[in-house]
Amino acid sequence: MEILFQSMQIKVNEKTYLKNPEVSVLGKKILKEGHRMLNNLGFEDFTFKKLAEKIGTTESSIYRYFESKHQFLIYLLNWYWSYLEYQIVFQTFNVKNAEEKLKKAIEMLCETQPKSTHENFDLNVLQQISINETAKAYLIHEVDKKNTEGCYHSYKRLCNRIAKILLEINSRFFFAQTTAAIIVDSISHQKFYCEHLPSLSSFTRTSKNTSDFFFQLALSATQLKKKS
């Protein structure tokens, strides 16, 4: 699996960058050091000036790749969302039973990512960024413009992947898209809550039954009927 992860190619929407950072030495340094720095400092305190000093380049050089730190955040999240979808497809490809497929997919969304190192990323660090910073990617005034450009396509595709599994369980389930988005969002929110706002979560960082709860929640939802 580690070898597969190392060789895996994730395609990111071209609207999330000005110049593809994965095809140059400097671009790869921006990704490798940038995602760690953003995670350590938090989105608010992270700046391209600080990153430039860290990797020994100029701030203007980084702006050739990303027009803003917000675009950089969206790039990182798109990569991670695409990775999650890839893993769900790969791990459930030979699973015929829809309920088993749903359980497996939710387990993958709930599990703590290993500290595997891709060429440019630490997977565990990307997961932390997704937990802590995702809302800052779309709770912005320009959200409609960014959405039209496809900046959230990877996230919507991930949610749609879960929705399709729900429809395999019940082809008449009217609320598949809503349920999928709730499950994907809530898993991330609960990881944040148990770390920072524990009174809002029944789980802890070491809870083993998180995926069981969300699986039962999603499975129960498939029995809901649309009111005429």
C-alpha beads as a LAMMPS data file, in Angstrom:
LAMMPS data file: protein, C-alpha beads

228 atoms
227 bonds

1 atom types
1 bond types

-500.0 500.0 xlo xhi
-500.0 500.0 ylo yhi
-500.0 500.0 zlo zhi

Masses

1 110.0

Atoms # bond

1 1 1 0.000 0.000 0.000
2 1 1 2.849 2.395 0.813
3 1 1 4.396 1.791 -2.618
4 1 1 1.014 2.380 -4.255
5 1 1 0.611 5.637 -2.328
6 1 1 4.050 6.834 -3.378
7 1 1 3.362 6.251 -7.077
8 1 1 -0.212 7.526 -7.088
9 1 1 -0.948 10.550 -9.265
10 1 1 -3.664 12.898 -8.043
11 1 1 -4.989 15.459 -10.510
12 1 1 -6.018 18.807 -9.052
13 1 1 -8.299 21.339 -10.747
14 1 1 -6.251 23.863 -12.720
15 1 1 -8.248 26.731 -11.216
16 1 1 -6.604 26.044 -7.848
17 1 1 -3.204 27.262 -9.030
18 1 1 -1.575 29.684 -11.471
19 1 1 1.351 27.401 -12.297
20 1 1 1.351 23.682 -11.596
21 1 1 3.568 23.276 -8.508
22 1 1 4.142 19.572 -9.076
23 1 1 6.278 20.033 -12.187
24 1 1 9.135 22.124 -10.766
25 1 1 11.638 21.888 -7.921
26 1 1 10.471 25.151 -6.350
27 1 1 6.804 24.206 -6.720
28 1 1 7.389 20.930 -4.894
29 1 1 9.223 22.768 -2.097
30 1 1 6.260 25.118 -1.775
31 1 1 3.928 22.148 -1.348
32 1 1 6.193 20.124 0.912
33 1 1 7.023 22.915 3.361
34 1 1 3.873 24.958 2.809
35 1 1 1.348 22.378 3.959
36 1 1 3.345 21.697 7.126
37 1 1 3.722 25.394 7.905
38 1 1 0.036 26.105 7.272
39 1 1 -0.907 23.279 9.621
40 1 1 1.529 24.383 12.338
41 1 1 0.667 28.097 12.218
42 1 1 -2.986 27.903 11.240
43 1 1 -4.479 29.563 8.178
44 1 1 -4.706 33.018 9.760
45 1 1 -1.033 33.251 10.732
46 1 1 0.342 31.483 7.673
47 1 1 1.828 33.838 5.047
48 1 1 3.776 33.442 1.834
49 1 1 6.425 35.722 3.313
50 1 1 7.066 33.234 6.132
51 1 1 7.065 30.336 3.676
52 1 1 9.493 32.137 1.363
53 1 1 11.926 32.646 4.247
54 1 1 11.619 28.974 5.177
55 1 1 12.402 27.604 1.705
56 1 1 14.922 30.276 0.707
57 1 1 13.047 31.995 -2.081
58 1 1 11.156 35.236 -2.642
59 1 1 7.531 35.905 -1.801
60 1 1 6.878 36.941 -5.409
61 1 1 8.125 33.534 -6.603
62 1 1 5.403 31.803 -4.587
63 1 1 2.778 34.148 -6.009
64 1 1 3.689 32.832 -9.460
65 1 1 2.193 29.504 -8.360
66 1 1 -0.714 30.661 -6.168
67 1 1 -2.488 34.007 -6.303
68 1 1 -3.239 33.897 -2.559
69 1 1 -2.899 31.730 0.511
70 1 1 -6.615 30.970 0.144
71 1 1 -5.993 29.483 -3.293
72 1 1 -3.139 27.484 -1.773
73 1 1 -5.501 26.140 0.911
74 1 1 -8.048 25.136 -1.726
75 1 1 -5.305 23.339 -3.667
76 1 1 -4.262 21.319 -0.607
77 1 1 -7.843 20.409 0.241
78 1 1 -8.595 19.406 -3.363
79 1 1 -5.612 17.084 -3.337
80 1 1 -6.722 15.494 -0.074
81 1 1 -10.384 15.139 -1.094
82 1 1 -9.319 13.518 -4.366
83 1 1 -7.061 11.174 -2.440
84 1 1 -9.943 10.103 -0.163
85 1 1 -12.193 9.398 -3.110
86 1 1 -9.427 7.416 -4.786
87 1 1 -9.001 5.302 -1.652
88 1 1 -12.727 4.651 -1.319
89 1 1 -12.946 3.521 -4.948
90 1 1 -9.856 1.345 -4.595
91 1 1 -10.839 -0.246 -1.272
92 1 1 -14.472 -0.947 -2.206
93 1 1 -13.996 -1.995 -5.830
94 1 1 -14.514 -5.703 -5.162
95 1 1 -17.101 -5.294 -2.393
96 1 1 -20.441 -6.436 -3.798
97 1 1 -22.691 -5.914 -0.775
98 1 1 -23.804 -2.267 -0.620
99 1 1 -24.007 -2.133 3.172
100 1 1 -20.513 -3.561 3.506
101 1 1 -19.325 -1.028 0.944
102 1 1 -20.877 1.820 2.952
103 1 1 -19.310 0.543 6.171
104 1 1 -15.895 0.328 4.539
105 1 1 -16.169 3.819 3.041
106 1 1 -17.174 5.365 6.372
107 1 1 -14.376 3.540 8.185
108 1 1 -11.911 5.104 5.764
109 1 1 -13.341 8.582 6.367
110 1 1 -13.171 8.093 10.138
111 1 1 -9.743 6.570 10.494
112 1 1 -6.700 8.598 11.448
113 1 1 -4.463 8.819 8.418
114 1 1 -1.001 7.275 8.809
115 1 1 2.093 9.425 8.640
116 1 1 2.750 8.263 5.108
117 1 1 4.834 10.618 3.025
118 1 1 3.880 11.214 -0.573
119 1 1 6.433 12.972 -2.775
120 1 1 5.081 16.344 -1.637
121 1 1 2.782 15.671 1.309
122 1 1 2.454 14.111 4.727
123 1 1 -0.973 12.487 4.613
124 1 1 -1.596 12.944 8.334
125 1 1 -0.844 16.677 8.053
126 1 1 -3.278 17.047 5.135
127 1 1 -5.955 15.359 7.226
128 1 1 -5.362 17.857 10.047
129 1 1 -5.653 20.733 7.586
130 1 1 -8.913 19.268 6.286
131 1 1 -10.298 19.004 9.833
132 1 1 -9.206 22.458 10.965
133 1 1 -9.422 24.615 7.859
134 1 1 -12.036 23.252 5.422
135 1 1 -14.747 25.752 6.387
136 1 1 -12.396 28.612 5.503
137 1 1 -12.268 27.336 1.950
138 1 1 -15.953 27.940 1.223
139 1 1 -17.293 30.338 3.895
140 1 1 -16.266 33.280 1.757
141 1 1 -18.067 35.943 -0.256
142 1 1 -16.683 34.560 -3.544
143 1 1 -17.961 31.032 -2.919
144 1 1 -20.280 31.032 -5.964
145 1 1 -17.495 32.183 -8.259
146 1 1 -15.118 29.582 -6.849
147 1 1 -17.779 26.920 -7.186
148 1 1 -18.387 27.840 -10.845
149 1 1 -14.653 27.510 -11.439
150 1 1 -14.765 23.974 -10.043
151 1 1 -12.747 24.654 -6.894
152 1 1 -15.025 22.408 -4.804
153 1 1 -15.521 19.720 -7.414
154 1 1 -13.308 17.221 -5.571
155 1 1 -15.309 17.608 -2.368
156 1 1 -18.630 17.287 -4.165
157 1 1 -17.319 14.227 -6.003
158 1 1 -16.300 12.648 -2.685
159 1 1 -19.772 13.263 -1.244
160 1 1 -21.372 11.983 -4.437
161 1 1 -19.373 8.777 -4.107
162 1 1 -21.010 8.156 -0.720
163 1 1 -24.421 9.142 -2.110
164 1 1 -24.119 6.517 -4.854
165 1 1 -23.467 3.827 -2.249
166 1 1 -26.549 4.958 -0.308
167 1 1 -28.585 4.623 -3.507
168 1 1 -27.233 1.099 -3.964
169 1 1 -28.820 0.296 -0.613
170 1 1 -32.100 2.016 -1.495
171 1 1 -32.510 3.212 -5.064
172 1 1 -35.534 5.313 -4.050
173 1 1 -33.748 7.140 -1.255
174 1 1 -34.584 10.795 -1.937
175 1 1 -32.102 12.268 0.576
176 1 1 -28.931 10.537 -0.623
177 1 1 -26.991 13.714 -1.481
178 1 1 -27.968 15.463 1.747
179 1 1 -27.143 12.432 3.877
180 1 1 -23.783 11.945 2.189
181 1 1 -22.804 15.583 2.767
182 1 1 -23.930 15.393 6.403
183 1 1 -21.894 12.242 7.000
184 1 1 -18.723 13.546 5.353
185 1 1 -18.986 16.944 7.067
186 1 1 -19.943 15.547 10.463
187 1 1 -17.070 13.092 10.600
188 1 1 -14.664 15.976 10.132
189 1 1 -16.555 18.200 12.588
190 1 1 -16.561 15.534 15.278
191 1 1 -12.815 15.103 14.939
192 1 1 -12.477 18.842 15.501
193 1 1 -14.971 18.924 18.374
194 1 1 -13.461 16.067 20.365
195 1 1 -10.087 17.822 20.148
196 1 1 -11.142 21.428 20.808
197 1 1 -14.826 21.528 21.891
198 1 1 -15.254 18.189 23.709
199 1 1 -18.683 19.034 25.153
200 1 1 -20.019 18.866 21.582
201 1 1 -18.838 15.317 20.990
202 1 1 -19.502 11.912 22.499
203 1 1 -16.184 10.679 21.124
204 1 1 -12.546 11.041 22.076
205 1 1 -9.424 10.924 19.935
206 1 1 -9.062 7.241 20.784
207 1 1 -12.713 6.249 20.299
208 1 1 -13.065 2.987 18.393
209 1 1 -16.790 3.197 17.660
210 1 1 -16.903 6.432 15.650
211 1 1 -17.340 4.682 12.312
212 1 1 -20.012 2.362 13.773
213 1 1 -22.077 5.396 14.815
214 1 1 -21.885 7.087 11.404
215 1 1 -22.532 3.818 9.598
216 1 1 -25.707 3.217 11.607
217 1 1 -26.719 6.852 11.103
218 1 1 -26.311 6.610 7.344
219 1 1 -27.958 3.197 7.150
220 1 1 -30.971 4.364 9.160
221 1 1 -31.294 7.434 6.956
222 1 1 -31.759 5.287 3.861
223 1 1 -35.118 4.199 5.273
224 1 1 -36.477 7.734 5.409
225 1 1 -39.321 8.420 3.001
226 1 1 -40.049 11.643 1.163
227 1 1 -43.304 13.227 2.291
228 1 1 -45.634 13.963 -0.598

Bonds

1 1 1 2
2 1 2 3
3 1 3 4
4 1 4 5
5 1 5 6
6 1 6 7
7 1 7 8
8 1 8 9
9 1 9 10
10 1 10 11
11 1 11 12
12 1 12 13
13 1 13 14
14 1 14 15
15 1 15 16
16 1 16 17
17 1 17 18
18 1 18 19
19 1 19 20
20 1 20 21
21 1 21 22
22 1 22 23
23 1 23 24
24 1 24 25
25 1 25 26
26 1 26 27
27 1 27 28
28 1 28 29
29 1 29 30
30 1 30 31
31 1 31 32
32 1 32 33
33 1 33 34
34 1 34 35
35 1 35 36
36 1 36 37
37 1 37 38
38 1 38 39
39 1 39 40
40 1 40 41
41 1 41 42
42 1 42 43
43 1 43 44
44 1 44 45
45 1 45 46
46 1 46 47
47 1 47 48
48 1 48 49
49 1 49 50
50 1 50 51
51 1 51 52
52 1 52 53
53 1 53 54
54 1 54 55
55 1 55 56
56 1 56 57
57 1 57 58
58 1 58 59
59 1 59 60
60 1 60 61
61 1 61 62
62 1 62 63
63 1 63 64
64 1 64 65
65 1 65 66
66 1 66 67
67 1 67 68
68 1 68 69
69 1 69 70
70 1 70 71
71 1 71 72
72 1 72 73
73 1 73 74
74 1 74 75
75 1 75 76
76 1 76 77
77 1 77 78
78 1 78 79
79 1 79 80
80 1 80 81
81 1 81 82
82 1 82 83
83 1 83 84
84 1 84 85
85 1 85 86
86 1 86 87
87 1 87 88
88 1 88 89
89 1 89 90
90 1 90 91
91 1 91 92
92 1 92 93
93 1 93 94
94 1 94 95
95 1 95 96
96 1 96 97
97 1 97 98
98 1 98 99
99 1 99 100
100 1 100 101
101 1 101 102
102 1 102 103
103 1 103 104
104 1 104 105
105 1 105 106
106 1 106 107
107 1 107 108
108 1 108 109
109 1 109 110
110 1 110 111
111 1 111 112
112 1 112 113
113 1 113 114
114 1 114 115
115 1 115 116
116 1 116 117
117 1 117 118
118 1 118 119
119 1 119 120
120 1 120 121
121 1 121 122
122 1 122 123
123 1 123 124
124 1 124 125
125 1 125 126
126 1 126 127
127 1 127 128
128 1 128 129
129 1 129 130
130 1 130 131
131 1 131 132
132 1 132 133
133 1 133 134
134 1 134 135
135 1 135 136
136 1 136 137
137 1 137 138
138 1 138 139
139 1 139 140
140 1 140 141
141 1 141 142
142 1 142 143
143 1 143 144
144 1 144 145
145 1 145 146
146 1 146 147
147 1 147 148
148 1 148 149
149 1 149 150
150 1 150 151
151 1 151 152
152 1 152 153
153 1 153 154
154 1 154 155
155 1 155 156
156 1 156 157
157 1 157 158
158 1 158 159
159 1 159 160
160 1 160 161
161 1 161 162
162 1 162 163
163 1 163 164
164 1 164 165
165 1 165 166
166 1 166 167
167 1 167 168
168 1 168 169
169 1 169 170
170 1 170 171
171 1 171 172
172 1 172 173
173 1 173 174
174 1 174 175
175 1 175 176
176 1 176 177
177 1 177 178
178 1 178 179
179 1 179 180
180 1 180 181
181 1 181 182
182 1 182 183
183 1 183 184
184 1 184 185
185 1 185 186
186 1 186 187
187 1 187 188
188 1 188 189
189 1 189 190
190 1 190 191
191 1 191 192
192 1 192 193
193 1 193 194
194 1 194 195
195 1 195 196
196 1 196 197
197 1 197 198
198 1 198 199
199 1 199 200
200 1 200 201
201 1 201 202
202 1 202 203
203 1 203 204
204 1 204 205
205 1 205 206
206 1 206 207
207 1 207 208
208 1 208 209
209 1 209 210
210 1 210 211
211 1 211 212
212 1 212 213
213 1 213 214
214 1 214 215
215 1 215 216
216 1 216 217
217 1 217 218
218 1 218 219
219 1 219 220
220 1 220 221
221 1 221 222
222 1 222 223
223 1 223 224
224 1 224 225
225 1 225 226
226 1 226 227
227 1 227 228
